[in-house]
Amino acid sequence: MQGNRASIVALTFEEVERIPELKENPFRRRICEVFSEDGCGNLTFDDFLDMFSVFSEMAPLPLKLKYAFRIYDFDGDDYLGHDDLSKMIRSLTRDELTDEEVEFIIERVSFINKYISDFL
């Protein structure tokens, strides 16, 4: 306790990333950043509970979708743009693709997205 307020204990990102459920996830840093109050990946107990609540089987689909979008929206502009897709692809492939291969995938995803948008 500090005065009338309980001190806040936070796990550092380095501690959190060792959790087996996150250890192999290529988005582990981004996940922790999205759920952390400080935005740096350090989690308070409440942040930690929020994170695992969203990933539980019982969490409502709209909540899961909201956080999935936030995880992939690296620049936080509420739009999955070119740079977001590039970071996503590089994370998923552990940065093993060439720039040309990444651009090819982004072009295909953008084409499919436009096709779906036109259809709807």
N, C-alpha and C positions, 0 to 999 in steps of 0.2 A: 504494500500500500504506500502511496505517496500522497500525503495529506488525506483528503477525502476521496481520492481517486485510486483505483487499483492500477498498478503498473501494467502496461501492455507488453506481453511477451510475443515475439514473432520468430517464426522459423525462417532462416535464410533460404534463398533459392537453392543453394548448394546442399542444404539438409533435405529440402523437400524433393529435389530431383532424385534422391536415392530411394525413394519409396517405390517398391516393386511395380505398382500400377502406372507409374510415370517413367520409370527408368529407361525404357526402350521407346517411348513415344517421341517422335521427332519434333513435336510441338510442345514439349514439356515446359520450355522457358516461356513460350507465348501463353500457354494455359495459366501458368503462375502469374504472369504479368497482368492478365485479364482479371483474375480473381483477387489480386493483392490490392489492398487499400493504397499502398504507396506506388503502385504501378511498376515496381522494380522486380517483382517476383517473390518478395518476402511476405510470408503469410502469417497473419494473426490467427488466433484460434477460430474466430468467427469467419475469417476468409477461408480457412481450411475446411470448416464445416460447410460453407456455401459451395465450395468447389466440389466436394464429394457428394453433396446433396444433388447438385445438377447432374452429376454423372451416374447417379443411382438409377436403378430400373424404374423406380416409382416416380421419378421427376416427370412432370408433364412435357409433352413433346414441344409445345411452343417455347417453354423455358430452355429446353435443350437446343432448339434451333437458334434462339436469341444468342446464347453463349457460343455456339459453333460459329455463327456469323462473326461475332466479336473476335474470336480467336483468329479467324482468317482475314479479318479487316486490319491488317498490320498498321496502316497509317491512320486508322480511326476516323475516316471520312464518311462512314456509312455507305460505302460503295466498294465492291470488289473489283478494283481496277487492275491495270497491267502489272504494276509493281507488287500488288498483293498476290496476284496469280503467280508471278515469278518467284516470290519468296515461298509461297505454298509448294510449288513444284520442286524447288531446290531443297526444301525441308523434307518432302516425301521421298526424294531420290538421294538424299544425303549429299547433295551438291555434286553428283557424279555425271550429270549431263552437260553437254557443251551449251554455249549461249544459243547456238542455232537450234539445237534440239528443244531447249526451253521455249524459244520463240515459236517453233512449229506447234508445240502443244498449246500455247496461249492462243495462237491463231485458230486452232481447231475448236478450243473451248469457246472462244468469242463467236465463231461461226455458229456453233450449236446454240449458244445463248441467244443470238440474234434470230435464228430460225424459230426457236421456242417462243420468243417474244412476239414475233410476227404472227405465229400460229394462234397465240392466246388473244 
